[in-house]
Amino acid sequence: MRIWKTARQTALGMAVTLALTTGLSIPSGPPAAAAEDDLYEHLNLLMRVFQRVQSEYVDEVDDREVIEAAIQGMLRSLDPHSTYLNPDVYQQVRVQMEGEYGGLGIEVQMEDGLVKVVSPIDDTPAAEAGIEGGDLISHIDGQAVMGQTLTEAVKKMRGPVGSPINITVIREGESDPFDVEIVRDRILVRSVRHRVEAETIGYIRVTTFNMQSGEGVEQAVTALKEELGGRMDGVILDLRNNPGGLLDEAVRISDAFVERGEIVSTRGRRRQNNNRWFATEGDMLDGLPMVVLVNAYSASASEIVAGALQDQRRALVIGDQTFGKGTVQSEIRLGRAGDQAIRLTTARYYTPSGRSIQERGIEPDIEVLFPRDKARKARKPRREKDLQNSIDNDTQDVDRAGEVDAMSEEEIAHIEALIEAQNDSDTAPADIQLQYAIKLLKNISMLPIPQIAEARPE
């Protein structure tokens, strides 16, 4: 009886600690007595397992690492995006969100015990080494990733600038894993780039949503308007391979092009997670036609922007169905110094029309699948719905099908012929999606204003 009381007191202490650090409440009062006893019993079980590991495991263990692994396992059992950030990783995450960090230049997540590359960041060592979205990293400097947490794997991939790292890559379409040596570098995440296409089309690419992205898009629009003046026929916003980032930046970028109305809303279990964001007056492009390019690796904040511009009938979305990561992760600081945190899924995103992005993603108004070489032609990208413990979509399907008659049948057939030719070619494919968008904007610019409105999807 004394042993049980001690364990119960220990369990109570753990429960109180959890409540104080995470804001959870402990059941109290007679109606909750059974639930309270059950909670204590499971906390006691956790402590007994921990004590057995401490005393009887074949090798001496680091208590801190074991506890962190238990926390990580608890969060991982919820969904693919809830995670624990220890002080080292938390600092790295903050630096990355600010737009500067040291490493390889890849956005990653865990999948089936391996590190999955969501996408490489442009002009970084990983991109220059040929790392692709969808690649799986099985070994880092010869050490297996299996059994490690994402935190541990990321820490191994970070290192001094100029130091080499060898990663083993598993790529769909390749018969065997292969090694890639990459030299670490100081990663300055220049998240926005722009240029002029076909003399009259503005092109803006956003590679990630960090603290500089919103300002970067606004500066890009200003620069394009100064360069082209009244000759600009439209703007292409390229969000392909963009894994997402900060919600505030997604709202700011959407607001730059939307005159009025809702941009995005979030709904969660707690009232403070139910929010709506609305556009402020003003459209930097004054209604100039827009196209948004997306693919299977456009996720999270990218999907917020694409969904907002699509639902507000401000832009045509072209490409492939997006990844479908439609959940909000709140960063909850822990510890006395606030130097560690958990990233916990607390809400879902919804487009202005009330569509949940989760699992479904954003379906393009015009599907243009980027051609791949023959060995990868049948490859089906993995999306959010394929991940273990992914959260279900809680809304009914919304039919987004609509007619877009801004191009003649002959022109559409010509583009489709180019796609087929590239599908059957062994040479590096042209950017058919981009060419399709340019051709579309050129045609829309020649239509009278009423016809432009009719060309946009319902």
C-alpha positions as CSV (number, residue, x, y, z in Angstrom):
1,M,0.0,0.0,0.0
2,R,2.9,2.3,0.8
3,I,4.4,1.6,-2.6
4,W,1.2,2.5,-4.4
5,K,0.9,5.7,-2.4
6,T,4.4,6.7,-3.3
7,A,3.7,5.9,-7.0
8,R,0.4,7.8,-6.8
9,Q,2.1,10.8,-5.3
10,T,4.8,10.6,-8.0
11,A,2.1,10.4,-10.7
12,L,0.2,13.3,-9.1
13,G,3.4,15.3,-9.2
14,M,3.9,14.5,-12.9
15,A,0.2,15.4,-13.6
16,V,0.7,18.7,-11.8
17,T,3.9,19.4,-13.7
18,L,2.1,18.7,-17.0
19,A,-0.7,20.9,-16.0
20,L,1.6,23.8,-15.1
21,T,3.8,23.5,-18.2
22,T,1.2,22.9,-20.8
23,G,-1.9,24.5,-19.4
24,L,-3.8,21.2,-19.0
25,S,-6.4,20.8,-16.2
26,I,-6.5,17.9,-13.8
27,P,-10.0,16.4,-13.4
28,S,-11.5,17.3,-10.0
29,G,-14.7,16.7,-8.1
30,P,-16.8,13.6,-7.4
31,P,-18.2,13.2,-11.0
32,A,-14.6,13.0,-12.3
33,A,-13.3,10.6,-9.7
34,A,-13.2,7.6,-12.0
35,A,-11.4,9.5,-14.7
36,E,-9.0,10.9,-12.2
37,D,-8.1,7.4,-10.9
38,D,-7.7,6.2,-14.5
39,L,-5.3,9.1,-15.2
40,Y,-3.2,8.4,-12.1
41,E,-3.1,4.7,-13.0
42,H,-1.7,5.4,-16.4
43,L,0.8,8.0,-15.1
44,N,1.9,5.5,-12.5
45,L,2.4,2.9,-15.3
46,L,4.5,5.4,-17.2
47,M,6.7,6.0,-14.1
48,R,7.1,2.3,-13.5
49,V,8.3,1.7,-17.1
50,F,10.7,4.6,-16.8
51,Q,12.1,3.3,-13.5
52,R,12.6,-0.2,-15.1
53,V,14.4,1.3,-18.0
54,Q,16.6,3.2,-15.6
55,S,17.5,0.2,-13.5
56,E,17.4,-2.8,-15.8
57,Y,18.2,-1.7,-19.4
58,V,21.3,-3.4,-20.8
59,D,23.2,-0.1,-21.1
60,E,23.0,3.0,-18.9
61,V,20.5,5.4,-20.4
62,D,20.4,9.2,-20.4
63,D,17.3,10.0,-18.4
64,R,16.7,13.3,-20.3
65,E,16.8,11.6,-23.7
66,V,14.4,8.9,-22.6
67,I,11.9,11.4,-21.3
68,E,12.2,13.5,-24.5
69,A,11.6,10.4,-26.5
70,A,8.4,9.7,-24.5
71,I,7.2,13.2,-25.1
72,Q,8.0,12.9,-28.8
73,G,6.2,9.6,-29.0
74,M,3.1,11.0,-27.3
75,L,2.9,13.9,-29.8
76,R,3.8,11.7,-32.8
77,S,0.8,9.5,-32.0
78,L,-1.5,12.4,-32.5
79,D,-0.7,13.5,-36.1
80,P,2.4,13.9,-38.3
81,H,3.0,17.6,-37.5
82,S,2.8,17.8,-33.7
83,T,6.3,17.6,-32.3
84,Y,8.6,18.5,-29.4
85,L,11.3,21.1,-29.8
86,N,14.2,20.8,-27.4
87,P,16.3,23.9,-26.8
88,D,18.7,23.2,-29.6
89,V,16.0,22.5,-32.2
90,Y,13.8,25.3,-30.9
91,Q,16.6,27.8,-31.5
92,Q,17.2,26.4,-35.0
93,V,13.5,26.7,-35.8
94,R,13.4,30.3,-34.7
95,V,16.4,31.2,-36.8
96,Q,14.9,29.4,-39.8
97,M,11.6,31.3,-39.5
98,E,13.6,34.5,-39.4
99,G,15.1,33.5,-42.7
100,E,18.7,32.6,-42.0
101,Y,20.3,29.4,-40.7
102,G,23.1,27.0,-41.3
103,G,22.7,23.6,-43.0
104,L,21.7,22.0,-46.3
105,G,18.6,23.9,-47.3
106,I,15.8,21.3,-47.2
107,E,12.4,21.2,-45.7
108,V,11.9,17.8,-44.0
109,Q,9.4,15.6,-42.0
110,M,9.5,12.1,-40.7
111,E,7.8,9.3,-42.7
112,D,7.9,5.6,-41.9
113,G,11.0,6.2,-39.7
114,L,12.9,8.0,-42.4
115,V,13.5,11.7,-43.1
116,K,11.4,12.7,-46.1
117,V,12.4,15.8,-48.1
118,V,9.3,17.9,-48.6
119,S,11.3,20.2,-50.9
120,P,14.7,21.6,-51.3
121,I,15.1,25.4,-51.0
122,D,16.2,27.1,-54.2
123,D,19.9,28.0,-54.5
124,T,21.0,26.0,-51.5
125,P,23.6,23.1,-51.3
126,A,20.8,20.5,-51.3
127,A,19.2,22.0,-54.4
128,E,22.5,22.2,-56.2
129,A,23.3,18.6,-55.3
130,G,20.1,17.4,-57.0
131,I,18.0,16.6,-53.9
132,E,14.3,16.4,-54.9
133,G,11.0,16.7,-53.1
134,G,9.8,13.2,-52.1
135,D,13.3,11.8,-51.6
136,L,13.8,9.7,-48.4
137,I,17.0,10.0,-46.4
138,S,17.9,6.7,-44.8
139,H,21.5,7.4,-43.5
140,I,23.4,10.4,-42.4
141,D,27.2,10.0,-42.6
142,G,26.6,6.2,-42.6
143,Q,24.4,6.2,-39.5
144,A,20.9,4.9,-40.0
145,V,18.1,7.4,-39.5
146,M,15.6,4.6,-38.5
147,G,15.1,4.8,-34.7
148,Q,16.1,8.5,-34.5
149,T,13.7,11.4,-34.0
150,L,13.3,14.1,-36.5
151,T,15.0,16.4,-34.0
152,E,18.0,14.2,-33.8
153,A,18.2,13.8,-37.6
154,V,18.0,17.6,-38.2
155,K,20.7,18.2,-35.6
156,K,23.0,15.8,-37.5
157,M,22.4,17.5,-40.8
158,R,23.3,20.9,-39.3
159,G,27.0,21.7,-38.8
160,P,29.8,24.1,-39.4
161,V,29.8,26.0,-42.7
162,G,32.1,24.3,-45.2
163,S,31.9,20.9,-43.6
164,P,30.8,17.9,-45.8
165,I,28.0,15.5,-45.0
166,N,27.1,12.3,-46.8
167,I,23.4,11.3,-47.0
168,T,21.9,8.1,-48.4
169,V,18.9,8.8,-50.6
170,I,16.1,6.5,-51.5
171,R,14.3,7.8,-54.6
172,E,11.2,6.4,-56.2
173,G,12.1,5.2,-59.7
174,E,15.6,4.4,-58.7
175,S,16.4,0.7,-58.1
176,D,18.9,1.2,-55.3
177,P,19.7,3.9,-52.7
178,F,22.6,6.2,-53.6
179,D,24.9,8.5,-51.6
180,V,25.1,12.2,-52.1
181,E,27.9,14.3,-50.5
182,I,26.8,17.9,-49.7
183,V,28.9,20.7,-48.3
184,R,27.1,22.6,-45.5
185,D,26.7,26.3,-46.1
186,R,25.2,29.3,-44.4
187,I,21.6,29.3,-45.7
188,L,20.1,32.7,-46.4
189,V,16.6,32.0,-47.3
190,R,15.7,34.4,-50.1
191,S,12.1,33.4,-50.2
192,V,10.9,35.6,-53.1
193,R,12.3,36.0,-56.6
194,H,10.8,37.8,-59.6
195,R,11.5,38.3,-63.3
196,V,9.7,39.2,-66.5
197,E,8.5,36.4,-68.8
198,A,7.5,36.8,-72.5
199,E,8.1,40.5,-72.3
200,T,4.8,41.4,-70.6
201,I,4.2,38.8,-67.9
202,G,5.4,39.3,-64.3
203,Y,6.6,36.2,-62.6
204,I,7.0,35.9,-58.8
205,R,8.2,32.8,-57.1
206,V,7.8,32.2,-53.3
207,T,9.8,29.3,-52.0
208,T,8.9,29.5,-48.3
209,F,6.8,31.7,-46.0
210,N,9.3,33.2,-43.5
211,M,9.3,36.7,-41.9
212,Q,10.5,38.3,-45.1
213,S,8.1,36.7,-47.6
214,G,5.2,39.2,-47.4
215,E,7.5,42.2,-47.8
216,G,9.4,40.4,-50.6
217,V,6.2,39.9,-52.6
218,E,5.2,43.5,-52.2
219,Q,8.7,44.6,-53.4
220,A,8.5,42.3,-56.3
221,V,5.2,43.6,-57.5
222,T,6.5,47.2,-57.2
223,A,9.6,46.3,-59.2
224,L,7.6,44.6,-61.9
225,K,5.2,47.5,-62.3
226,E,8.2,49.9,-62.5
227,E,9.9,47.8,-65.1
228,L,6.8,47.0,-67.3
229,G,4.6,50.0,-66.6
230,G,1.3,49.7,-68.5
231,R,2.7,46.8,-70.6
232,M,2.1,44.2,-68.0
233,D,-0.5,41.6,-69.1
234,G,-0.7,39.6,-65.9
235,V,1.2,38.1,-63.0
236,I,2.2,34.5,-62.3
237,L,2.6,33.6,-58.6
238,D,4.6,30.4,-58.4
239,L,4.0,28.4,-55.2
240,R,5.3,25.0,-56.5
241,N,7.4,23.0,-54.1
242,N,6.7,25.6,-51.4
243,P,6.2,23.7,-48.1
244,G,4.6,26.6,-46.2
245,G,5.6,28.5,-43.1
246,L,4.1,31.4,-41.3
247,L,0.3,32.0,-41.4
248,D,0.7,35.8,-41.0
249,E,2.9,36.0,-44.2
250,A,0.3,33.9,-46.1
251,V,-2.4,36.4,-45.1
252,R,-0.2,39.3,-46.0
253,I,0.6,38.0,-49.5
254,S,-3.1,37.2,-50.2
255,D,-4.1,40.6,-49.0
256,A,-1.7,42.2,-51.5
257,F,-4.0,41.0,-54.3
258,V,-7.4,40.7,-52.8
259,E,-9.5,43.9,-52.5
260,R,-12.0,42.7,-49.9
261,G,-13.5,39.7,-48.2
262,E,-12.2,36.8,-46.2
263,I,-8.8,35.3,-46.8
264,V,-8.7,32.3,-44.4
265,S,-10.3,31.1,-41.2
266,T,-9.3,28.6,-38.5
267,R,-11.5,26.4,-36.3
268,G,-10.4,24.4,-33.3
269,R,-11.7,22.9,-30.1
270,R,-10.9,26.0,-28.0
271,R,-12.4,29.4,-28.7
272,Q,-9.1,31.2,-29.0
273,N,-8.2,29.0,-32.0
274,N,-11.3,30.2,-33.9
275,N,-10.2,33.1,-36.0
276,R,-10.9,34.8,-39.3
277,W,-8.6,37.0,-41.4
278,F,-10.0,39.6,-43.9
279,A,-8.4,41.6,-46.7
280,T,-7.8,45.3,-46.3
281,E,-8.7,47.7,-49.1
282,G,-6.4,47.8,-52.1
283,D,-5.1,45.5,-54.8
284,M,-1.5,46.1,-55.7
285,L,-2.2,44.9,-59.3
286,D,-5.5,46.8,-59.7
287,G,-7.3,43.7,-60.9
288,L,-4.7,42.6,-63.4
289,P,-5.2,38.9,-64.3
290,M,-3.3,36.4,-62.1
291,V,-2.3,32.7,-62.3
292,V,-1.2,30.7,-59.3
293,L,1.0,27.7,-60.0
294,V,0.9,24.8,-57.6
295,N,1.9,21.1,-57.4
296,A,1.8,18.1,-55.1
297,Y,4.5,19.7,-52.9
298,S,2.7,23.0,-52.4
299,A,1.6,22.8,-48.7
300,S,0.1,24.6,-45.8
301,A,0.6,28.4,-46.2
302,S,0.9,27.9,-50.0
303,E,-2.5,26.3,-49.9
304,I,-4.0,29.1,-47.9
305,V,-2.9,31.7,-50.6
306,A,-4.0,29.5,-53.5
307,G,-7.3,28.8,-51.8
308,A,-8.0,32.4,-51.0
309,L,-7.2,33.7,-54.5
310,Q,-9.2,30.9,-56.0
311,D,-12.3,31.3,-53.9
312,Q,-12.2,35.1,-54.3
313,R,-12.1,34.6,-58.0
314,R,-8.9,36.7,-58.1
315,A,-6.7,34.1,-59.8
316,L,-6.8,30.9,-61.8
317,V,-5.0,28.0,-60.1
318,I,-3.0,25.9,-62.5
319,G,-1.0,22.7,-62.0
320,D,-1.5,19.6,-59.8
321,Q,-3.6,19.0,-56.7
322,T,-1.7,20.4,-53.6
323,F,-0.4,18.4,-50.7
324,G,-3.4,18.8,-48.3
325,K,-1.7,20.0,-45.1
326,G,-4.6,22.0,-43.7
327,T,-3.9,22.1,-40.0
328,V,-2.6,24.9,-37.6
329,Q,0.3,24.1,-35.4
330,S,0.6,26.4,-32.3
331,E,4.0,26.9,-30.7
332,I,3.6,26.5,-27.0
333,R,6.7,27.4,-25.0
334,L,7.8,25.3,-22.1
335,G,10.4,25.5,-19.4
336,R,11.4,28.3,-17.1
337,A,13.6,29.9,-19.7
338,G,11.1,29.4,-22.5
339,D,13.8,27.8,-24.5
340,Q,11.9,24.7,-25.5
341,A,8.4,24.2,-26.9
342,I,5.9,21.8,-28.4
343,R,4.3,22.4,-31.7
344,L,0.8,21.2,-31.3
345,T,-2.0,20.9,-33.9
346,T,-4.8,23.1,-32.5
347,A,-7.0,24.0,-35.5
348,R,-7.9,23.4,-39.2
349,Y,-7.6,26.0,-42.0
350,Y,-10.6,26.8,-44.1
351,T,-10.8,28.7,-47.4
352,P,-13.2,31.7,-47.8
353,S,-15.9,29.3,-49.2
354,G,-15.6,27.1,-46.1
355,R,-13.5,24.3,-47.7
356,S,-11.2,22.4,-45.4
357,I,-7.7,22.1,-46.9
358,Q,-6.8,19.1,-44.8
359,E,-6.2,15.9,-46.8
360,R,-8.0,17.3,-49.8
361,G,-5.7,20.1,-50.7
362,I,-6.5,22.7,-53.4
363,E,-7.7,21.3,-56.7
364,P,-6.5,23.5,-59.7
365,D,-8.9,25.2,-62.0
366,I,-6.9,23.8,-64.8
367,E,-4.9,20.6,-64.3
368,V,-1.6,20.6,-66.1
369,L,0.6,17.7,-64.8
370,F,4.3,18.4,-65.1
371,P,5.9,15.8,-67.4
372,R,8.4,13.4,-65.9
373,D,10.8,11.1,-67.6
374,K,9.7,7.6,-68.5
375,A,11.1,6.0,-65.4
376,R,9.0,8.2,-63.2
377,K,6.0,8.7,-65.4
378,A,3.7,6.5,-63.3
379,R,4.9,8.0,-59.9
380,K,2.1,9.1,-57.7
381,P,3.3,11.7,-55.2
382,R,2.5,11.1,-51.5
383,R,0.3,13.7,-49.9
384,E,-1.0,14.5,-46.4
385,K,-3.7,11.8,-46.6
386,D,-1.0,9.2,-47.1
387,L,0.9,10.1,-43.9
388,Q,0.5,8.0,-40.7
389,N,-2.0,9.5,-38.2
390,S,-3.1,12.2,-40.6
391,I,-6.2,14.1,-39.4
392,D,-9.4,13.6,-41.3
393,N,-11.1,16.3,-43.4
394,D,-14.3,17.3,-41.7
395,T,-16.1,19.0,-44.6
396,Q,-18.0,17.6,-47.5
397,D,-16.6,17.6,-51.0
398,V,-17.1,20.9,-52.9
399,D,-17.2,20.6,-56.7
400,R,-14.8,23.2,-58.1
401,A,-15.2,22.1,-61.8
402,G,-15.8,25.0,-64.2
403,E,-15.3,26.0,-67.8
404,V,-12.3,28.2,-68.6
405,D,-12.7,29.4,-72.2
406,A,-9.9,31.9,-72.3
407,M,-7.9,29.9,-74.9
408,S,-9.1,28.5,-78.2
409,E,-9.4,24.8,-78.7
410,E,-6.4,24.9,-81.1
411,E,-4.2,26.6,-78.6
412,I,-5.2,24.2,-75.8
413,A,-4.5,21.2,-78.2
414,H,-1.1,22.7,-79.0
415,I,-0.2,22.9,-75.3
416,E,-1.4,19.4,-74.7
417,A,0.7,18.2,-77.7
418,L,3.7,19.8,-76.1
419,I,3.0,18.0,-72.8
420,E,2.7,14.6,-74.6
421,A,5.9,15.3,-76.5
422,Q,7.7,16.0,-73.3
423,N,6.3,12.9,-71.6
424,D,7.8,10.8,-74.4
425,S,11.1,12.6,-74.4
426,D,14.3,11.5,-72.7
427,T,15.5,15.1,-72.5
428,A,15.0,17.5,-69.7
429,P,11.4,18.7,-69.9
430,A,10.4,22.3,-70.4
431,D,8.3,24.0,-67.8
432,I,5.0,23.3,-69.4
433,Q,3.0,24.6,-66.5
434,L,4.7,28.0,-66.7
435,Q,4.3,28.1,-70.5
436,Y,0.6,27.2,-70.1
437,A,0.2,30.1,-67.6
438,I,2.0,32.6,-69.9
439,K,-0.1,31.6,-72.9
440,L,-3.3,31.9,-70.8
441,L,-2.5,35.3,-69.5
442,K,-1.6,36.5,-72.9
443,N,-5.0,35.4,-74.2
444,I,-6.9,36.8,-71.3
445,S,-5.3,40.2,-71.8
446,M,-6.8,40.4,-75.3
447,L,-10.3,39.7,-74.0
448,P,-12.8,42.5,-73.2
449,I,-13.4,43.0,-69.5
450,P,-16.7,41.2,-69.3
451,Q,-15.2,38.1,-71.0
452,I,-12.3,38.2,-68.5
453,A,-14.8,37.9,-65.7
454,E,-16.5,35.0,-67.5
455,A,-13.1,33.2,-67.9
456,R,-12.6,33.0,-64.2
457,P,-14.0,29.9,-62.5
458,E,-17.2,30.0,-60.4
